[in-house]
Amino acid sequence: MGRRQELEKRQSLLARFGRMVAAETHLDRLLTIIAEEVRNILLADRCSVFLVDAAKGELWTRAAVGVEEKVLRVPIGQGVAGFVAKTGSAVNIRDAYKDTRFAQDLDRIIGYQTRTVLAVPLRGRDGKALGVFEVLNKAKGNFTEEDEGLLRILATMAASFIENATLYEDLRRSHLETIYRMALVAEFRDQEDTGRHLRRMSRFSGLLALGVGLSEREAEEIRYAAPLHDVGKVAIPDSILRKPGKLTPEEYEEMKKHTVYGERMLARAESRLLRLAAAIAVGHHECWDGTGYPYGLKGEKIPLEARIVTVADVFDALSSKRVYKGEWKPEDALRYIEERSGTLYDPQVVAALSRRFAEILQARDEENRRMLADEAAAALLPKSA
């Protein structure tokens, strides 16, 4: 390939890089796209994007470890990436194992052998260290000064998009925290096992959404809207909501209105997530055969999001201990739902539950362990007077 053709190819790759990173606001997905594109442009075997965690004085990156992906952390100042982050200088190493700045421990952790390394700093708009681009093992020969210049250009392009995605993530987390707190208000009035139930059924909803073929973005939205399914219960009187005995027919009719109340609270919101939550709130007690409430919708007239959350909610309710019932074995809860596929529940959602049952159980265990750890940590905090 001639010099001119090579330059034209790199210009084309840079233009493609700009288009791809500009279209993604989700930080994890953005970092994956950046790493893959930079690896291809530099003809390297691997690319890692390290980001600064200023609070901990560390860099972090995601890396494949065995068959899993884990977050690896490196103290600023240690290893090649740590050196670049601390000094702001680029590094081009031709024999990694002969360079004292290279930390061989990371290779041992991920089962890799590094030969050549090129790393440049990522800087934010304020000039402060944002992270480090690091590419490993060029396909042929060593990384050149031209490669370093190209990587600096890519780093400059990527930095602004990473900053934007980080801000978006912070706003998104704040938004989701608000939604979760809203959901807890309703759940606290109705039962004691509030946080665990919301987190579990939320995770289940996301997995089921993927199981019926929705995109990762759609599944994520359903996961985060799902906890608001019962928010309408805040409008139900305590005399009904917390009644220890069986409800009268009149009381039961009032209880069923929590679906409509939830829709009214959330509908016409500017937030797409809250509008999605409104559809879930009003539809999560509808049944596939049309025998549900509040409107007796049947089959696909029930919003798919609501059909997904219904199965997730029922599975967690059955497989959890409540004041009024014991804990079912997960397998028994699955069998109960499968037996009612095509009558109470959407067959495709039930099929997704069956196929992803192992993942559902894993998510259930993870959320239970997480909540136990949070409760243990809270118990160690000093009690207020």
C-alpha positions in Angstrom: 0.0 0.0 0.0 1.4 3.4 -1.0 1.9 6.3 1.4 -1.1 8.2 0.0 -3.4 5.2 0.2 -2.3 4.5 3.8 -3.1 8.1 4.8 -6.5 8.0 3.1 -7.2 4.7 4.9 -6.3 6.2 8.3 -8.4 9.3 7.6 -11.3 7.0 6.8 -10.8 5.1 10.0 -10.6 8.3 12.0 -13.9 9.5 10.5 -15.5 6.1 11.3 -14.1 6.3 14.9 -15.7 9.8 15.3 -19.1 8.6 14.1 -19.2 5.5 16.3 -18.1 7.2 19.5 -20.4 10.2 19.0 -23.5 7.9 18.8 -23.0 6.2 22.2 -23.7 7.7 25.6 -23.6 4.6 27.7 -20.1 4.6 29.3 -19.4 0.9 29.4 -20.5 0.4 25.7 -18.6 3.5 24.7 -15.4 2.2 26.3 -15.9 -1.1 24.5 -16.3 0.6 21.1 -13.3 2.9 21.7 -11.0 0.0 22.7 -12.0 -2.1 19.7 -11.7 0.7 17.2 -8.4 1.9 18.5 -7.1 -1.7 18.4 -8.0 -2.0 14.7 -6.7 1.4 13.7 -3.3 0.9 15.4 -3.1 -2.8 14.2 -2.6 -3.9 17.8 -3.6 -7.1 19.5 -5.2 -5.3 22.5 -6.3 -1.9 23.6 -7.2 -0.9 27.2 -8.9 2.3 28.2 -8.0 3.2 31.8 -10.0 5.8 33.6 -9.0 7.7 36.7 -10.8 7.2 39.9 -9.5 10.3 41.7 -11.2 9.4 45.0 -9.2 6.2 45.3 -6.1 7.3 43.5 -6.4 4.5 41.0 -6.9 3.7 37.4 -9.6 1.1 36.4 -10.3 -0.8 33.3 -12.4 -3.8 32.3 -10.5 -6.9 31.1 -11.3 -10.4 30.2 -10.1 -12.8 32.9 -10.7 -16.4 32.0 -14.2 -16.6 30.7 -15.4 -13.5 32.6 -14.9 -9.7 32.4 -13.6 -8.0 35.5 -12.7 -4.6 36.6 -8.9 -4.3 37.1 -7.5 -1.5 39.3 -4.0 -0.1 39.2 -2.6 2.6 41.7 -1.7 5.8 39.9 2.0 5.8 39.5 2.4 2.0 39.2 2.7 0.1 35.9 2.9 1.7 32.5 -0.7 3.1 32.6 -0.1 4.4 36.2 3.2 6.1 35.1 1.5 7.8 32.1 -1.4 9.0 34.3 1.0 10.4 36.9 3.5 12.1 34.6 1.3 12.9 31.5 4.1 11.5 29.3 3.5 9.1 26.5 5.4 5.7 26.7 6.6 3.5 23.8 8.1 0.3 24.9 9.7 -2.3 22.6 10.3 -5.0 25.1 7.9 -4.9 28.0 9.6 -7.4 30.3 12.8 -5.4 30.2 11.2 -2.2 31.2 11.0 -1.5 35.0 7.8 0.5 34.5 5.9 -2.6 33.2 3.9 -4.5 35.9 4.0 -8.2 35.0 1.4 -9.0 37.6 -1.4 -7.9 35.2 -0.2 -10.3 32.5 -0.3 -13.1 35.1 -3.8 -12.1 36.2 -5.3 -12.1 32.7 -3.1 -14.9 31.2 -1.4 -12.7 28.6 2.2 -12.0 27.4 2.9 -8.4 26.5 5.7 -7.6 24.2 5.3 -4.0 22.9 3.4 -1.2 24.6 2.2 2.3 23.5 0.4 4.4 26.0 -0.7 8.1 25.9 -2.6 10.2 28.4 -6.3 11.0 28.2 -7.0 14.6 29.3 -10.3 16.3 30.1 -11.4 19.7 29.0 -9.8 21.2 32.1 -6.4 19.6 31.2 -6.6 17.2 34.2 -5.8 13.5 33.8 -8.9 11.6 32.7 -7.3 8.3 31.9 -4.9 6.4 29.7 -5.0 4.8 26.3 -2.8 1.7 26.2 -2.3 -0.5 23.1 -0.3 -3.8 23.3 1.6 -6.0 20.8 1.6 -4.4 17.4 0.9 -7.0 14.7 4.2 -6.3 12.9 7.3 -4.8 14.4 7.2 -2.0 17.0 4.9 1.0 17.5 6.3 4.1 15.7 6.3 7.8 16.3 3.5 8.0 13.7 1.5 5.5 15.7 2.0 7.6 18.8 0.8 10.7 17.0 -2.3 8.8 15.8 -3.0 7.5 19.3 -2.8 11.1 20.6 -5.4 12.2 18.1 -7.7 9.3 19.0 -7.2 10.1 22.7 -8.2 13.8 22.1 -11.3 12.7 20.1 -12.3 10.1 22.7 -11.7 12.2 25.8 -14.6 14.6 25.2 -17.0 11.8 24.5 -15.9 9.9 27.6 -16.4 13.0 29.7 -19.9 13.4 28.2 -20.8 9.8 28.9 -19.5 10.1 32.5 -21.7 13.1 33.1 -24.6 11.2 31.5 -24.0 8.2 33.7 -24.0 10.4 36.8 -27.3 12.0 35.8 -28.7 8.5 35.0 -27.7 7.1 38.3 -29.3 10.1 40.1 -32.4 9.6 38.1 -32.6 5.9 38.8 -31.9 6.5 42.5 -34.9 8.8 42.6 -37.1 6.3 40.9 -36.0 3.5 43.3 -36.7 5.7 46.3 -40.2 6.5 44.9 -40.8 2.7 44.6 -39.7 2.1 48.1 -42.4 4.6 49.4 -45.1 2.3 48.1 -43.4 -1.0 49.1 -42.7 0.1 52.7 -46.4 0.5 53.3 -47.2 -3.0 52.0 -44.4 -5.3 53.1 -41.2 -5.5 55.0 -38.9 -7.2 52.5 -38.9 -4.1 50.3 -35.5 -3.5 48.9 -34.7 -7.1 48.2 -37.9 -7.7 46.3 -37.5 -4.5 44.2 -33.9 -5.3 43.3 -34.6 -8.9 42.5 -37.7 -8.4 40.3 -35.9 -5.6 38.6 -33.0 -7.8 37.7 -35.4 -10.6 36.6 -37.3 -8.1 34.4 -34.1 -7.1 32.5 -33.1 -10.7 31.9 -36.6 -11.7 30.7 -36.6 -8.7 28.4 -33.4 -9.9 26.8 -34.9 -13.4 26.7 -37.8 -12.3 24.5 -35.4 -10.6 22.1 -35.4 -6.9 23.2 -32.2 -4.9 22.8 -29.9 -4.2 25.7 -31.1 -0.6 25.9 -34.7 -1.7 26.0 -34.0 -4.3 28.6 -32.2 -1.8 30.7 -35.1 0.6 30.5 -37.5 -2.1 31.6 -35.3 -3.1 34.4 -35.2 0.4 35.8 -38.9 1.1 35.3 -40.0 -2.1 36.8 -39.7 -1.1 40.5 -42.5 1.4 40.1 -45.1 -1.2 39.2 -46.9 -0.9 42.5 -46.3 2.9 43.1 -50.1 3.4 43.0 -50.4 1.7 46.3 -49.6 5.0 48.0 -53.2 6.0 47.2 -54.7 2.9 48.9 -55.9 3.4 52.5 -53.9 1.6 55.2 -57.2 0.0 56.4 -57.2 -1.9 53.1 -53.5 -2.2 52.2 -52.4 -3.4 55.7 -55.6 -5.4 56.6 -54.4 -8.7 58.1 -57.5 -10.7 57.1 -59.3 -11.3 53.8 -60.5 -8.3 51.9 -64.2 -7.8 51.3 -65.4 -7.6 47.7 -65.6 -3.8 48.0 -62.1 -3.6 49.5 -60.7 -5.8 46.8 -62.2 -3.5 44.1 -60.5 -0.6 45.8 -57.2 -2.4 46.0 -57.3 -3.2 42.3 -57.3 0.6 41.6 -53.7 0.8 42.5 -52.9 0.0 38.9 -54.9 3.0 37.6 -53.6 5.3 40.3 -50.0 4.3 39.4 -50.7 5.1 35.7 -52.2 8.5 36.6 -49.1 9.3 38.7 -46.6 8.5 36.0 -48.4 9.1 32.7 -47.5 12.1 30.5 -44.2 12.5 32.2 -41.4 14.0 30.2 -39.1 11.1 31.2 -39.4 8.2 28.8 -38.6 5.9 31.7 -41.5 7.2 33.8 -43.9 6.8 30.8 -42.7 3.2 30.5 -43.3 2.7 34.2 -46.8 4.0 33.7 -47.5 1.3 31.1 -46.1 -1.3 33.5 -48.1 0.0 36.5 -51.4 -0.2 34.8 -50.8 -3.5 33.0 -48.9 -5.8 35.4 -52.2 -7.4 36.7 -53.7 -8.0 33.3 -53.7 -11.7 32.2 -53.0 -13.2 28.9 -56.5 -14.7 28.6 -58.2 -11.4 29.4 -59.2 -12.3 33.0 -57.0 -9.7 34.7 -57.6 -6.1 35.7 -58.1 -3.1 35.5 -59.3 -3.3 31.9 -59.4 -7.0 31.1 -56.9 -6.6 28.2 -56.0 -9.8 26.4 -52.9 -11.2 24.7 -50.7 -8.7 22.9 -53.0 -5.8 23.8 -51.3 -5.9 27.1 -48.0 -3.9 26.8 -45.0 -6.3 26.5 -43.2 -4.5 29.2 -46.1 -5.2 31.6 -46.2 -8.9 30.6 -42.5 -9.2 31.4 -42.7 -7.5 34.8 -45.8 -9.6 35.7 -43.8 -12.8 35.4 -40.7 -11.4 37.1 -42.9 -10.1 40.0 -44.8 -13.3 40.5 -41.7 -15.5 40.4 -40.0 -13.4 43.1 -43.2 -13.3 45.2 -43.6 -17.0 45.1 -40.0 -17.8 45.7 -39.7 -15.4 48.7 -40.9 -15.6 52.3 -43.7 -13.2 53.1 -45.7 -12.5 56.3 -48.6 -14.3 54.8 -46.8 -17.2 53.1 -43.7 -19.4 53.2 -40.9 -19.5 50.7 -41.4 -21.7 47.7 -38.5 -23.5 46.0 -37.6 -21.6 42.8 -38.2 -24.8 40.8 -41.8 -25.0 42.2 -42.4 -21.3 41.4 -41.1 -21.9 37.9 -43.4 -24.9 37.5 -46.4 -22.9 38.8 -45.8 -20.2 36.2 -45.2 -22.7 33.4 -48.5 -24.4 34.1 -50.3 -21.1 33.6 -48.5 -20.2 30.4 -51.1 -19.1 27.8 -53.7 -18.4 30.5 -52.4 -16.0 33.1 -48.9 -15.3 31.5 -47.5 -14.6 28.1 -46.1 -17.9 26.7 -43.0 -16.2 25.2 -42.1 -14.6 28.5 -42.6 -17.9 30.4 -40.4 -19.6 27.8 -37.7 -16.9 28.4 -38.0 -17.6 32.2 -37.5 -21.3 31.5 -34.5 -20.8 29.2 -32.8 -18.2 31.5 -33.7 -19.9 34.7 -30.0 -20.5 35.7 -29.3 -16.8 35.1 -32.4 -15.8 37.1 -31.2 -17.9 40.0 -27.7 -16.4 39.8 -29.1 -12.9 39.8 -31.3 -13.8 42.8 -28.3 -15.0 44.8 -26.3 -11.9 43.8 -28.9 -9.5 44.9 -29.5 -11.4 48.2 -25.8 -11.4 49.0 -25.6 -7.7 48.1 -28.4 -6.8 50.4 -27.0 -8.8 53.2 -23.6 -7.1 52.8 -25.3 -3.7 52.8 -27.3 -4.5 55.9 -24.2 -5.7 57.7 -22.3 -2.5 56.7 -25.3 -0.4 57.9 -25.3 -2.3 61.3 -21.7 -1.1 61.9 -22.6 2.5 61.5 -22.9 4.5 64.7 -26.5 4.9 65.9 -27.9 8.4 66.1 -29.0 9.6 69.5 
